[in-house]
């Protein structure tokens, strides 16, 4: 029996083989969305937990990689939805080092804050399309939506970011 | 909104939020996966709450109005 068929019937050894084949790729995708290595590890395990739980829905002739990426995207999106309520920035967030002083740091903080305050579905596309420069087609496939909807969400994310930045700048100016 | 505006926002974002350069997984996550599988056994069978509610309503109707049983059987 083929590996994917064995997995679909609940064979744990087949699942382990698939896990070891795909864990790096799933982790790499998730870390681009959540931007925190520890959380990305936990979400990778959560993704494979969901994969194993819903194995009966997987067609052995289907594309496991695409299926796993879609589940990983949903797991990351669920995390962003919950994490958005806590607005603190993750410690391991990669920031661009800046040669100059306080003003540019203030600006960077404002951009960071605006980015982290984006609603989850917009932050997902903003991370992938604007920061990581993934193609709209890849994002669409991973999120289970059309490329046109990805484009719409990117536009809206940019609009929200622009408004947030304007209000944050106004806040700073009044201080 | 134009593509130019998106490009500008990309440049602005890149000043603060860098692309994740290191996406390599540092350790094997299988032991963690295995302990999760052992900790949380998969639910064997779950009945949604509204199915239980429907069953309760049907049972109540049959108990309190036994005359409806023939009508119910007729419609089945």
gemmi code that builds the backbone of each chain (N, CA, C; Angstrom):
import gemmi

chains = {
    "A": [
        ("UNK", (0.843, -1.201, 0.000), (0.000, 0.000, 0.000), (0.882, 1.256, 0.000)),
        ("UNK", (0.450, 2.268, -0.726), (1.213, 3.513, -0.796), (1.221, 4.244, 0.557)),
        ("UNK", (2.236, 5.097, 0.738), (2.393, 5.827, 2.001), (1.135, 6.637, 2.355)),
        ("UNK", (0.622, 7.385, 1.364), (-0.533, 8.250, 1.631), (-1.787, 7.441, 1.936)),
        ("UNK", (-1.919, 6.285, 1.292), (-3.071, 5.410, 1.575), (-2.968, 4.875, 3.002)),
        ("UNK", (-1.748, 4.485, 3.375), (-1.528, 3.975, 4.737), (-1.820, 5.056, 5.765)),
        ("UNK", (-1.388, 6.289, 5.459), (-1.653, 7.408, 6.364), (-3.158, 7.619, 6.527)),
        ("UNK", (-3.876, 7.605, 5.395), (-5.321, 7.863, 5.428), (-6.066, 6.806, 6.246)),
        ("UNK", (-5.498, 5.615, 6.324), (-6.163, 4.582, 7.121), (-5.730, 4.625, 8.594)),
        ("UNK", (-4.853, 5.565, 8.941), (-4.496, 5.759, 10.349), (-3.199, 5.088, 10.767)),
        ("UNK", (-2.378, 4.675, 9.802), (-1.096, 4.034, 10.116), (-0.135, 5.081, 10.705)),
        ("UNK", (0.250, 4.890, 11.969), (1.091, 5.875, 12.668), (2.497, 5.950, 12.074)),
        ("UNK", (2.999, 4.819, 11.589), (4.343, 4.822, 10.983), (4.355, 5.666, 9.703)),
        ("UNK", (3.289, 5.522, 8.919), (3.179, 6.324, 7.692), (3.086, 7.802, 8.038)),
        ("UNK", (2.347, 8.103, 9.102), (2.226, 9.498, 9.549), (3.585, 10.040, 9.978)),
        ("UNK", (4.366, 9.215, 10.678), (5.697, 9.653, 11.118), (6.589, 9.976, 9.912)),
        ("UNK", (6.512, 9.127, 8.888), (7.315, 9.374, 7.677), (6.905, 10.703, 7.049)),
        ("UNK", (5.592, 10.928, 6.939), (5.100, 12.180, 6.345), (5.500, 13.376, 7.207)),
        ("UNK", (5.402, 13.196, 8.518), (5.780, 14.267, 9.450), (7.229, 14.677, 9.223)),
        ("UNK", (8.116, 13.670, 9.174), (9.536, 13.969, 9.014), (9.845, 14.558, 7.630)),
        ("UNK", (9.045, 14.176, 6.645), (9.266, 14.713, 5.287), (8.834, 16.184, 5.187)),
        ("UNK", (7.775, 16.536, 5.917), (7.161, 17.854, 5.691), (7.303, 18.848, 6.838)),
        ("UNK", (7.835, 18.431, 8.005), (7.853, 19.340, 9.159), (8.653, 20.623, 8.886)),
        ("UNK", (9.776, 20.496, 8.165), (10.607, 21.681, 7.910), (9.864, 22.702, 7.055)),
        ("UNK", (9.190, 22.190, 6.037), (8.483, 23.088, 5.130), (7.294, 23.760, 5.825)),
        ("UNK", (6.560, 22.959, 6.600), (5.409, 23.513, 7.326), (5.882, 24.572, 8.315)),
        ("UNK", (6.959, 24.264, 9.044), (7.514, 25.224, 10.011), (7.946, 26.518, 9.296)),
        ("UNK", (8.637, 26.345, 8.167), (9.135, 27.494, 7.407), (8.017, 28.406, 6.939)),
        ("UNK", (6.882, 27.801, 6.595), (5.726, 28.585, 6.142), (5.108, 29.332, 7.323)),
        ("UNK", (4.940, 28.599, 8.439), (4.275, 29.196, 9.608), (5.123, 30.330, 10.204)),
        ("UNK", (6.438, 30.133, 10.262), (7.275, 31.168, 10.889), (7.232, 32.476, 10.084)),
        ("UNK", (6.964, 32.369, 8.782), (6.838, 33.593, 7.973), (5.560, 34.345, 8.334)),
        ("UNK", (4.568, 33.623, 8.822), (3.291, 34.269, 9.168), (3.328, 34.804, 10.600)),
        ("UNK", (3.750, 33.948, 11.557), (3.665, 34.371, 12.961), (4.919, 35.097, 13.441)),
        ("UNK", (6.059, 34.921, 12.725), (7.294, 35.641, 13.002), (7.821, 35.420, 14.417)),
        ("UNK", (7.651, 34.199, 14.908), (8.166, 33.840, 16.228), (8.490, 32.350, 16.182)),
        ("UNK", (9.767, 32.021, 16.441), (10.205, 30.632, 16.233), (9.534, 29.646, 17.195)),
        ("UNK", (9.387, 30.040, 18.461), (8.771, 29.143, 19.451), (7.328, 28.857, 19.114)),
        ("UNK", (6.591, 29.919, 18.771), (5.177, 29.758, 18.409), (5.063, 28.926, 17.131)),
        ("UNK", (5.980, 29.169, 16.193), (5.944, 28.421, 14.926), (6.144, 26.923, 15.171)),
        ("UNK", (7.015, 26.576, 16.126), (7.214, 25.145, 16.453), (5.925, 24.543, 17.007)),
        ("UNK", (5.317, 25.269, 17.948), (4.062, 24.764, 18.539), (2.984, 24.616, 17.472)),
        ("UNK", (2.917, 25.605, 16.568), (1.881, 25.557, 15.533), (2.158, 24.465, 14.493)),
        ("UNK", (3.423, 24.135, 14.309), (3.758, 23.027, 13.404), (3.193, 21.723, 13.969)),
        ("UNK", (3.386, 21.525, 15.266), (2.842, 20.323, 15.914), (1.314, 20.343, 15.858)),
        ("UNK", (0.735, 21.516, 16.118), (-0.731, 21.660, 16.063), (-1.254, 21.334, 14.650)),
        ("UNK", (-0.501, 21.806, 13.632), (-0.887, 21.539, 12.246), (-0.935, 20.031, 11.977)),
        ("UNK", (0.122, 19.333, 12.385), (0.162, 17.890, 12.131), (-0.855, 17.141, 12.987)),
        ("UNK", (-1.176, 17.697, 14.140), (-2.244, 17.118, 14.966), (-3.571, 17.189, 14.196)),
        ("UNK", (-3.827, 18.359, 13.600), (-5.064, 18.531, 12.811), (-5.044, 17.614, 11.591)),
        ("UNK", (-3.860, 17.485, 10.978), (-3.714, 16.626, 9.800), (-4.070, 15.181, 10.172)),
        ("UNK", (-3.534, 14.744, 11.315), (-3.780, 13.355, 11.731), (-5.252, 13.157, 12.101)),
        ("UNK", (-5.808, 14.183, 12.746), (-7.207, 14.101, 13.187), (-8.160, 14.002, 11.992)),
        ("UNK", (-7.824, 14.717, 10.921), (-8.708, 14.757, 9.746), (-8.187, 13.893, 8.598)),
        ("UNK", (-7.387, 12.890, 8.946), (-6.765, 12.058, 7.895), (-7.795, 11.368, 7.000)),
        ("UNK", (-8.977, 11.078, 7.561), (-9.989, 10.377, 6.773), (-10.504, 11.253, 5.631)),
        ("UNK", (-10.370, 12.596, 5.799), (-10.836, 13.511, 4.747), (-9.827, 13.651, 3.608)),
        ("UNK", (-8.599, 13.146, 3.845), (-7.564, 13.291, 2.816), (-7.703, 12.202, 1.769)),
        ("UNK", (-7.683, 12.627, 0.494), (-7.732, 11.637, -0.599), (-6.300, 11.247, -0.931)),
        ("UNK", (-5.989, 9.948, -0.883), (-4.599, 9.520, -1.127), (-4.049, 9.935, -2.496)),
        ("UNK", (-4.925, 10.246, -3.468), (-4.420, 10.705, -4.760), (-4.220, 12.227, -4.774)),
        ("UNK", (-4.501, 12.879, -3.640), (-4.377, 14.345, -3.573), (-2.953, 14.796, -3.272)),
        ("UNK", (-2.805, 16.123, -3.167), (-1.494, 16.722, -2.924), (-1.328, 16.965, -1.415)),
        ("UNK", (-0.522, 16.129, -0.767), (-0.360, 16.238, 0.692), (0.274, 17.566, 1.081)),
        ("UNK", (1.255, 17.995, 0.290), (1.993, 19.232, 0.595), (1.041, 20.441, 0.635)),
        ("UNK", (0.183, 20.535, -0.400), (-0.756, 21.652, -0.473), (-1.773, 21.576, 0.667)),
        ("UNK", (-2.214, 20.355, 0.966), (-3.185, 20.151, 2.055), (-2.576, 20.572, 3.388)),
        ("UNK", (-1.328, 20.149, 3.618), (-0.643, 20.480, 4.868), (-0.444, 21.994, 4.981)),
        ("UNK", (-0.094, 22.628, 3.873), (0.142, 24.077, 3.902), (-1.149, 24.834, 4.224)),
        ("UNK", (-2.247, 24.314, 3.707), (-3.530, 24.979, 3.963), (-3.918, 24.848, 5.442)),
        ("UNK", (-3.710, 23.663, 5.991), (-4.014, 23.464, 7.413), (-3.081, 24.312, 8.266)),
        ("UNK", (-1.821, 24.409, 7.854), (-0.849, 25.230, 8.580), (-1.275, 26.703, 8.560)),
        ("UNK", (-1.766, 27.161, 7.416), (-2.209, 28.559, 7.294), (-3.388, 28.812, 8.228)),
        ("UNK", (-4.321, 27.861, 8.275), (-5.483, 28.020, 9.166), (-5.052, 28.027, 10.632)),
        ("UNK", (-4.087, 27.162, 10.977), (-3.608, 27.119, 12.364), (-2.937, 28.452, 12.723)),
        ("UNK", (-2.146, 28.982, 11.790), (-1.469, 30.265, 12.034), (-2.488, 31.398, 12.143)),
        ("UNK", (-3.507, 31.343, 11.300), (-4.558, 32.376, 11.332), (-5.308, 32.328, 12.661)),
        ("UNK", (-5.615, 31.134, 13.135), (-6.279, 30.993, 14.446), (-5.416, 31.603, 15.541)),
        ("UNK", (-4.106, 31.348, 15.437), (-3.192, 31.914, 16.440), (-3.213, 33.446, 16.374)),
        ("UNK", (-3.158, 34.006, 15.159), (-3.148, 35.472, 15.025), (-4.429, 36.078, 15.593)),
        ("UNK", (-5.549, 35.375, 15.387), (-6.837, 35.875, 15.912), (-6.784, 35.974, 17.430)),
        ("UNK", (-6.229, 34.950, 18.079), (-6.170, 34.959, 19.539), (-5.084, 35.899, 20.047)),
        ("UNK", (-3.968, 35.918, 19.349), (-2.831, 36.729, 19.806), (-3.094, 38.213, 19.642)),
        ("UNK", (-4.020, 38.572, 18.757), (-4.269, 39.984, 18.481), (-4.795, 40.718, 19.714)),
        ("UNK", (-5.505, 39.940, 20.572), (-6.038, 40.567, 21.787), (-4.902, 41.026, 22.710)),
        ("UNK", (-3.794, 40.244, 22.703), (-2.624, 40.696, 23.472), (-1.748, 41.474, 22.495)),
        ("UNK", (-1.639, 42.755, 22.668), (-0.978, 43.571, 21.639), (0.529, 43.698, 21.836)),
        ("UNK", (1.111, 42.948, 22.802), (2.558, 43.042, 22.989), (3.286, 42.418, 21.807)),
        ("UNK", (4.413, 42.963, 21.455), (5.174, 42.453, 20.322), (6.032, 41.274, 20.758)),
        ("UNK", (6.155, 40.237, 19.913), (6.992, 39.108, 20.296), (8.454, 39.499, 20.412)),
        ("UNK", (9.128, 38.835, 21.359), (10.547, 39.138, 21.623), (11.423, 38.877, 20.404)),
        ("UNK", (11.127, 37.773, 19.706), (12.029, 37.359, 18.634), (11.672, 37.974, 17.279)),
        ("UNK", (10.839, 39.014, 17.313), (10.438, 39.653, 16.066), (11.654, 40.220, 15.343)),
        ("UNK", (11.892, 39.828, 14.095), (13.061, 40.367, 13.408), (12.834, 41.815, 12.990)),
        ("UNK", (13.697, 42.691, 13.412), (13.604, 44.105, 13.045), (14.822, 44.497, 12.228)),
        ("UNK", (14.606, 45.464, 11.380), (15.719, 45.952, 10.567), (16.581, 46.861, 11.434)),
        ("UNK", (17.880, 46.600, 11.539), (18.721, 47.488, 12.339), (18.818, 48.868, 11.701)),
        ("UNK", (18.776, 49.880, 12.522), (18.797, 51.232, 11.974), (20.045, 51.963, 12.434)),
        ("UNK", (20.720, 52.646, 11.537), (21.946, 53.338, 11.924), (21.675, 54.595, 12.740)),
        ("UNK", (20.538, 55.255, 12.523), (20.331, 56.509, 13.254), (19.516, 56.313, 14.529)),
        ("UNK", (19.246, 57.399, 15.208), (18.769, 57.353, 16.587), (17.289, 57.268, 16.844)),
        ("UNK", (16.838, 58.102, 17.818), (15.518, 57.938, 18.416), (14.352, 58.124, 17.449)),
        ("UNK", (14.465, 59.071, 16.521), (13.337, 59.369, 15.637), (12.986, 58.164, 14.777)),
        ("UNK", (13.996, 57.573, 14.149), (13.709, 56.445, 13.277), (13.240, 55.228, 14.088)),
        ("UNK", (13.739, 55.146, 15.330), (13.286, 54.046, 16.182), (11.801, 54.224, 16.507)),
        ("UNK", (11.417, 55.463, 16.743), (10.012, 55.777, 17.023), (9.132, 55.406, 15.826)),
        ("UNK", (9.639, 55.754, 14.656), (8.894, 55.438, 13.434), (8.764, 53.925, 13.274)),
        ("UNK", (9.873, 53.229, 13.513), (9.852, 51.764, 13.384), (8.872, 51.141, 14.370)),
        ("UNK", (8.858, 51.683, 15.586), (7.924, 51.178, 16.590), (6.481, 51.388, 16.151)),
        ("UNK", (6.237, 52.569, 15.553), (4.880, 52.865, 15.078), (4.463, 51.886, 13.989)),
        ("UNK", (5.358, 51.628, 13.054), (5.052, 50.710, 11.956), (4.804, 49.305, 12.515)),
        ("UNK", (5.680, 48.902, 13.444), (5.534, 47.588, 14.075), (4.197, 47.464, 14.776)),
        ("UNK", (3.845, 48.507, 15.529), (2.600, 48.462, 16.281), (1.398, 48.388, 15.317)),
        ("UNK", (1.438, 49.233, 14.291), (0.349, 49.237, 13.304), (0.227, 47.865, 12.637)),
        ("UNK", (1.361, 47.271, 12.336), (1.374, 45.958, 11.682), (0.763, 44.891, 12.599)),
        ("UNK", (1.136, 44.920, 13.877), (0.638, 43.907, 14.813), (-0.806, 44.132, 15.217)),
        ("UNK", (-1.312, 45.327, 14.980), (-2.710, 45.594, 15.314), (-3.650, 45.295, 14.154)),
        ("UNK", (-3.097, 44.888, 13.034), (-3.953, 44.547, 11.891), (-4.856, 43.366, 12.248)),
        ("UNK", (-6.115, 43.351, 11.789), (-6.940, 42.157, 11.969), (-6.243, 40.941, 11.354)),
        ("UNK", (-6.468, 39.779, 11.968), (-5.698, 38.571, 11.620), (-5.647, 38.281, 10.118)),
        ("UNK", (-6.806, 38.336, 9.446), (-6.803, 37.942, 8.028), (-6.009, 38.925, 7.159)),
        ("UNK", (-5.931, 40.194, 7.604), (-5.140, 41.177, 6.855), (-3.656, 41.057, 7.197)),
        ("UNK", (-3.400, 40.694, 8.475), (-1.992, 40.526, 8.869), (-1.375, 39.325, 8.151)),
        ("UNK", (-2.211, 38.307, 7.953), (-1.730, 37.123, 7.224), (-1.250, 37.507, 5.827)),
        ("UNK", (-2.103, 38.213, 5.078), (-1.710, 38.584, 3.708), (-0.612, 39.653, 3.704)),
        ("UNK", (-0.648, 40.546, 4.712), (0.396, 41.583, 4.770), (1.761, 40.943, 5.015)),
        ("UNK", (1.793, 39.966, 5.945), (3.060, 39.271, 6.229), (3.587, 38.590, 4.981)),
        ("UNK", (2.691, 37.840, 4.347), (3.147, 37.013, 3.236), (3.391, 37.820, 1.959)),
        ("UNK", (2.478, 38.748, 1.659), (2.598, 39.468, 0.376), (3.533, 40.669, 0.473)),
        ("UNK", (3.421, 41.447, 1.554), (4.184, 42.698, 1.624), (5.576, 42.516, 2.232)),
        ("UNK", (5.684, 41.633, 3.230), (6.991, 41.460, 3.889), (7.779, 40.321, 3.232)),
        ("UNK", (7.123, 39.170, 3.101), (7.844, 37.997, 2.577), (7.843, 37.913, 1.048)),
        ("UNK", (7.017, 38.755, 0.414), (6.921, 38.828, -1.052), (6.576, 37.488, -1.703)),
        ("UNK", (5.652, 36.772, -1.063), (5.121, 35.545, -1.670), (4.131, 35.953, -2.759)),
        ("UNK", (3.954, 35.087, -3.742), (3.027, 35.446, -4.827), (1.585, 35.337, -4.350)),
        ("UNK", (0.700, 36.127, -4.983), (-0.717, 36.094, -4.613), (-1.287, 34.687, -4.842)),
        ("UNK", (-0.812, 34.026, -5.879), (-1.319, 32.686, -6.199), (-0.988, 31.692, -5.084)),
        ("UNK", (0.247, 31.763, -4.577), (0.654, 30.854, -3.494), (-0.141, 31.132, -2.222)),
        ("UNK", (-0.320, 32.424, -1.930), (-1.072, 32.794, -0.719), (-2.519, 32.322, -0.858)),
        ("UNK", (-3.069, 32.519, -2.058), (-4.463, 32.123, -2.303), (-4.637, 30.624, -2.092)),
        ("UNK", (-3.713, 29.852, -2.633), (-3.809, 28.390, -2.494), (-3.697, 27.975, -1.026)),
        ("UNK", (-2.785, 28.606, -0.319), (-2.573, 28.241, 1.088), (-3.739, 28.653, 1.970)),
        ("UNK", (-4.361, 29.790, 1.633), (-5.452, 30.294, 2.477), (-6.810, 29.772, 2.014)),
        ("UNK", (-6.847, 29.102, 0.881), (-8.111, 28.565, 0.375), (-9.055, 29.643, -0.119)),
        ("UNK", (-8.488, 30.722, -0.650), (-9.306, 31.797, -1.223), (-8.775, 32.105, -2.628)),
        ("UNK", (-9.488, 32.985, -3.351), (-9.030, 33.293, -4.705), (-7.901, 34.327, -4.670)),
        ("UNK", (-7.132, 34.359, -5.756), (-6.040, 35.338, -5.846), (-6.608, 36.757, -5.841)),
        ("UNK", (-7.815, 36.915, -6.418), (-8.445, 38.249, -6.440), (-8.758, 38.711, -5.020)),
        ("UNK", (-9.210, 37.760, -4.191), (-9.520, 38.123, -2.794), (-8.245, 38.451, -2.015)),
        ("UNK", (-7.165, 37.752, -2.337), (-5.869, 38.075, -1.695), (-5.501, 39.520, -2.023)),
        ("UNK", (-5.682, 39.880, -3.296), (-5.341, 41.236, -3.737), (-6.198, 42.273, -2.996)),
        ("UNK", (-7.487, 41.962, -2.874), (-8.395, 42.873, -2.156), (-7.925, 43.043, -0.713)),
        ("UNK", (-7.559, 41.908, -0.090), (-7.122, 41.980, 1.320), (-5.807, 42.735, 1.466)),
        ("UNK", (-4.929, 42.605, 0.477), (-3.670, 43.381, 0.520), (-3.991, 44.867, 0.448)),
        ("UNK", (-4.894, 45.242, -0.469), (-5.295, 46.656, -0.598), (-5.848, 47.171, 0.733)),
        ("UNK", (-6.747, 46.346, 1.329), (-7.365, 46.786, 2.594), (-6.333, 46.882, 3.709)),
        ("UNK", (-5.401, 45.912, 3.734), (-4.350, 45.936, 4.764), (-3.524, 47.211, 4.628)),
        ("UNK", (-3.192, 47.572, 3.404), (-2.395, 48.795, 3.168), (-3.175, 50.019, 3.630)),
        ("UNK", (-4.482, 50.024, 3.319), (-5.318, 51.161, 3.714), (-5.372, 51.280, 5.247)),
        ("UNK", (-5.584, 50.137, 5.918), (-5.655, 50.143, 7.391), (-4.312, 50.596, 7.977)),
        ("UNK", (-3.218, 50.061, 7.420), (-1.891, 50.440, 7.919), (-1.659, 51.945, 7.779)),
        ("UNK", (-2.070, 52.476, 6.623), (-1.856, 53.911, 6.376), (-2.622, 54.757, 7.396)),
        ("UNK", (-3.898, 54.337, 7.648), (-4.712, 55.083, 8.623), (-4.113, 54.984, 10.020)),
        ("UNK", (-3.700, 53.780, 10.390), (-3.126, 53.579, 11.727), (-1.857, 54.403, 11.899)),
        ("UNK", (-1.031, 54.407, 10.855), (0.220, 55.162, 10.937), (-0.048, 56.652, 11.073)),
        ("UNK", (-1.071, 57.125, 10.342), (-1.409, 58.551, 10.450), (-1.846, 58.895, 11.868)),
        ("UNK", (-2.680, 58.014, 12.457), (-3.161, 58.328, 13.809), (-2.040, 58.181, 14.837)),
        ("UNK", (-1.149, 57.205, 14.630), (-0.020, 57.056, 15.564), (0.926, 58.250, 15.480)),
        ("UNK", (1.123, 58.746, 14.250), (1.992, 59.926, 14.082), (1.360, 61.140, 14.763)),
        ("UNK", (0.021, 61.241, 14.631), (-0.673, 62.365, 15.267), (-0.538, 62.271, 16.780)),
        ("UNK", (-0.617, 61.040, 17.319), (-0.448, 60.814, 18.767), (0.924, 61.293, 19.227)),
        ("UNK", (1.942, 60.874, 18.459), (3.327, 61.240, 18.808), (3.503, 62.755, 18.756)),
        ("UNK", (2.894, 63.389, 17.744), (3.046, 64.840, 17.568), (2.422, 65.613, 18.726)),
        ("UNK", (1.317, 65.061, 19.285), (0.659, 65.790, 20.384), (1.391, 65.622, 21.713)),
        ("UNK", (2.286, 64.617, 21.805), (3.000, 64.382, 23.076), (4.076, 65.447, 23.315)),
    ],
    "B": [
        ("UNK", (-6.813, 52.625, -5.025), (-5.428, 52.388, -4.597), (-4.599, 51.785, -5.740)),
        ("UNK", (-3.413, 52.271, -5.882), (-2.596, 51.819, -7.002), (-1.490, 50.875, -6.523)),
        ("UNK", (-0.857, 50.215, -7.489), (0.270, 49.356, -7.153), (1.428, 50.166, -6.570)),
        ("UNK", (1.480, 51.438, -6.980), (2.525, 52.331, -6.462), (2.387, 52.493, -4.943)),
        ("UNK", (1.129, 52.618, -4.496), (0.888, 52.781, -3.055), (1.287, 51.512, -2.294)),
        ("UNK", (1.012, 50.352, -2.925), (1.403, 49.083, -2.294), (2.924, 49.005, -2.202)),
        ("UNK", (3.575, 49.437, -3.280), (5.039, 49.421, -3.291), (5.601, 50.330, -2.190)),
        ("UNK", (4.980, 51.506, -2.041), (5.422, 52.438, -0.994), (5.258, 51.826, 0.391)),
        ("UNK", (4.113, 51.151, 0.602), (3.866, 50.537, 1.903), (4.857, 49.405, 2.158)),
        ("UNK", (5.179, 48.653, 1.091), (6.185, 47.582, 1.218), (7.498, 48.162, 1.708)),
        ("UNK", (7.905, 49.267, 1.095), (9.180, 49.897, 1.475), (9.143, 50.381, 2.919)),
        ("UNK", (7.991, 50.956, 3.292), (7.820, 51.453, 4.658), (7.875, 50.297, 5.660)),
        ("UNK", (7.173, 49.224, 5.328), (7.151, 48.048, 6.209), (8.539, 47.446, 6.358)),
        ("UNK", (9.268, 47.419, 5.249), (10.602, 46.815, 5.283), (11.573, 47.573, 6.187)),
        ("UNK", (11.234, 48.834, 6.526), (12.078, 49.587, 7.459), (11.924, 49.071, 8.890)),
        ("UNK", (10.790, 48.422, 9.151), (10.513, 47.993, 10.528), (10.373, 46.489, 10.684)),
        ("UNK", (9.774, 45.849, 9.697), (9.516, 44.416, 9.802), (10.308, 43.705, 8.709)),
        ("UNK", (11.384, 43.078, 9.129), (12.248, 42.418, 8.135), (11.672, 41.064, 7.745)),
        ("UNK", (11.903, 40.628, 6.506), (11.501, 39.264, 6.148), (12.234, 38.266, 7.037)),
        ("UNK", (11.576, 37.158, 7.347), (12.219, 36.147, 8.206), (13.313, 35.483, 7.386)),
        ("UNK", (14.557, 35.727, 7.788), (15.672, 35.204, 6.987), (15.980, 33.752, 7.332)),
        ("UNK", (15.795, 33.412, 8.619), (16.148, 32.057, 9.045), (14.871, 31.254, 9.278)),
        ("UNK", (14.517, 30.470, 8.286), (13.278, 29.682, 8.409), (13.598, 28.202, 8.652)),
        ("UNK", (14.867, 27.930, 9.001), (15.262, 26.528, 9.202), (14.808, 26.030, 10.573)),
        ("UNK", (14.277, 24.830, 10.573), (13.842, 24.216, 11.824), (15.067, 23.657, 12.543)),
        ("UNK", (15.227, 24.029, 13.820), (16.450, 23.674, 14.552), (16.414, 22.256, 15.140)),
        ("UNK", (15.226, 21.726, 15.380), (15.176, 20.396, 16.014), (14.024, 19.586, 15.437)),
        ("UNK", (14.114, 18.298, 15.664), (13.066, 17.396, 15.197), (11.867, 17.531, 16.134)),
        ("UNK", (10.694, 17.764, 15.587), (9.511, 17.979, 16.421), (8.710, 16.695, 16.654)),
        ("UNK", (9.206, 15.567, 16.113), (8.431, 14.326, 16.249), (8.184, 13.928, 17.719)),
        ("UNK", (9.207, 14.033, 18.624), (8.921, 13.676, 20.020), (7.769, 14.498, 20.614)),
        ("UNK", (7.737, 15.790, 20.288), (6.662, 16.679, 20.751), (5.309, 16.220, 20.176)),
        ("UNK", (5.356, 15.836, 18.893), (4.135, 15.369, 18.218), (3.609, 14.095, 18.867)),
        ("UNK", (4.553, 13.209, 19.167), (4.186, 11.922, 19.750), (3.557, 12.113, 21.128)),
        ("UNK", (4.127, 13.031, 21.912), (3.549, 13.238, 23.250), (2.169, 13.882, 23.133)),
        ("UNK", (1.960, 14.725, 22.129), (0.626, 15.319, 21.929), (-0.378, 14.241, 21.529)),
        ("UNK", (0.078, 13.323, 20.683), (-0.811, 12.228, 20.267), (-1.179, 11.348, 21.460)),
        ("UNK", (-0.208, 11.142, 22.364), (-0.476, 10.308, 23.540), (-1.343, 11.020, 24.573)),
        ("UNK", (-1.100, 12.353, 24.699), (-1.865, 13.132, 25.686), (-3.315, 13.278, 25.294)),
        ("UNK", (-3.546, 13.523, 24.010), (-4.911, 13.820, 23.564), (-5.390, 12.739, 22.615)),
        ("UNK", (-5.918, 11.642, 23.147), (-6.432, 10.624, 22.243), (-7.560, 11.186, 21.390)),
        ("UNK", (-7.608, 10.768, 20.161), (-8.598, 11.303, 19.244), (-10.011, 10.926, 19.682)),
        ("UNK", (-10.942, 11.871, 19.610), (-12.314, 11.521, 19.967), (-12.836, 10.434, 19.033)),
        ("UNK", (-13.402, 9.391, 19.605), (-13.863, 8.272, 18.779), (-15.115, 8.668, 18.001)),
        ("UNK", (-16.079, 9.217, 18.711), (-17.334, 9.563, 18.059), (-17.970, 10.705, 18.831)),
        ("UNK", (-18.343, 11.763, 18.135), (-18.988, 12.889, 18.820), (-20.311, 13.200, 18.159)),
        ("UNK", (-21.323, 13.387, 18.989), (-22.643, 13.755, 18.462), (-22.836, 15.238, 18.740)),
        ("UNK", (-23.165, 16.039, 17.710), (-23.362, 17.479, 17.942), (-24.509, 17.719, 18.927)),
        ("UNK", (-24.426, 18.842, 19.669), (-25.400, 19.114, 20.734), (-26.817, 19.230, 20.181)),
        ("UNK", (-26.958, 19.764, 18.936), (-28.328, 19.950, 18.424), (-28.989, 18.612, 18.084)),
        ("UNK", (-28.159, 17.582, 17.807), (-28.738, 16.245, 17.592), (-29.327, 15.706, 18.889)),
        ("UNK", (-28.577, 15.971, 19.994), (-29.101, 15.562, 21.311), (-30.389, 16.318, 21.625)),
        ("UNK", (-30.414, 17.625, 21.291), (-31.608, 18.441, 21.554), (-32.803, 17.910, 20.758)),
        ("UNK", (-32.571, 17.578, 19.484), (-33.646, 17.030, 18.641), (-34.161, 15.714, 19.208)),
        ("UNK", (-33.236, 14.869, 19.640), (-33.620, 13.572, 20.203), (-34.450, 13.766, 21.472)),
        ("UNK", (-34.047, 14.765, 22.289), (-34.777, 15.033, 23.530), (-36.186, 15.527, 23.239)),
        ("UNK", (-36.295, 16.438, 22.247), (-37.620, 16.978, 21.890), (-38.511, 15.845, 21.375)),
        ("UNK", (-37.965, 15.019, 20.502), (-38.740, 13.910, 19.928), (-39.197, 12.942, 21.026)),
        ("UNK", (-38.290, 12.637, 21.951), (-38.644, 11.730, 23.048), (-39.759, 12.326, 23.894)),
        ("UNK", (-39.654, 13.629, 24.198), (-40.674, 14.290, 25.014), (-42.027, 14.244, 24.323)),
        ("UNK", (-42.023, 14.503, 23.011), (-43.285, 14.476, 22.246), (-43.897, 13.075, 22.312)),
        ("UNK", (-43.071, 12.057, 22.120), (-43.580, 10.672, 22.110), (-44.098, 10.252, 23.490)),
        ("UNK", (-43.428, 10.756, 24.554), (-43.857, 10.385, 25.916), (-45.154, 11.103, 26.294)),
        ("UNK", (-45.186, 12.411, 26.025), (-46.355, 13.194, 26.465), (-47.534, 13.104, 25.490)),
        ("UNK", (-47.260, 12.809, 24.248), (-48.349, 12.681, 23.249), (-48.208, 11.345, 22.516)),
        ("UNK", (-48.507, 10.235, 23.214), (-48.321, 8.922, 22.572), (-49.216, 8.735, 21.345)),
        ("UNK", (-50.295, 9.534, 21.289), (-51.176, 9.460, 20.120), (-50.478, 9.864, 18.830)),
        ("UNK", (-49.363, 10.573, 18.957), (-48.650, 11.028, 17.735), (-47.795, 9.916, 17.133)),
        ("UNK", (-47.629, 8.793, 17.861), (-46.764, 7.730, 17.351), (-47.267, 7.152, 16.018)),
        ("UNK", (-48.573, 6.802, 15.918), (-49.042, 6.285, 14.622), (-48.850, 7.296, 13.490)),
        ("UNK", (-49.112, 8.584, 13.811), (-48.940, 9.621, 12.775), (-47.494, 9.700, 12.323)),
        ("UNK", (-46.577, 9.612, 13.306), (-45.156, 9.658, 12.999), (-44.742, 8.454, 12.135)),
        ("UNK", (-45.249, 7.269, 12.544), (-44.914, 6.059, 11.780), (-45.469, 6.124, 10.362)),
        ("UNK", (-46.668, 6.736, 10.235), (-47.282, 6.869, 8.909), (-46.399, 7.725, 7.995)),
        ("UNK", (-45.856, 8.815, 8.596), (-45.038, 9.731, 7.778), (-43.649, 9.183, 7.508)),
        ("UNK", (-43.212, 8.201, 8.297), (-41.900, 7.587, 8.024), (-42.051, 6.715, 6.827)),
    ],
}
model = gemmi.Model(1)
for chain_id, residues in chains.items():
    chain = gemmi.Chain(chain_id)
    for i, (resn, *xyz) in enumerate(residues, 1):
        res = gemmi.Residue()
        res.name, res.seqid = resn, gemmi.SeqId(i, " ")
        for name, pos in zip(("N", "CA", "C"), xyz):
            atom = gemmi.Atom()
            atom.name, atom.element = name, gemmi.Element(name[0])
            atom.pos, atom.b_iso = gemmi.Position(*pos), 0.0
            res.add_atom(atom)
        chain.add_residue(res)
    model.add_chain(chain)
structure = gemmi.Structure()
structure.add_model(model)
structure.setup_entities()
